[in-house]
Amino acid sequence: FSAVAMASSVNNPTAAGAGLSPDLKKRIEIMADHIARNGTEFENTVRQKNTNNPQFAFLYSGEGSEYYNQVLSAHRAGSAALE
């Protein structure tokens, strides 16, 4: 990654999601939506229950974690705007 590519992906979930499988992207988007709506306690519960589940590696800095964090931030920002 060049510094320019990394900088552009920081605020652009589409760039961060490039190269991820459609299934993984969908799983990340659904999980980010649920966590944004249900809060930090729910996120902690999901993390605890999926510690060894490779399908949820994005919760632990695995593949897709950058995309997950960006989508989650976008959902949380959208939820805050509605309050």
Buried (B, 14 or more C-beta within 10 A) or exposed (E): EEEEEEEBBEEEBEBBBEEBEEEBBEBBBEBBBBBBEEEEEEBEEBEEEBEEEEEBBBBEEEBBBBBBBBBBBBBBEEEEEEE
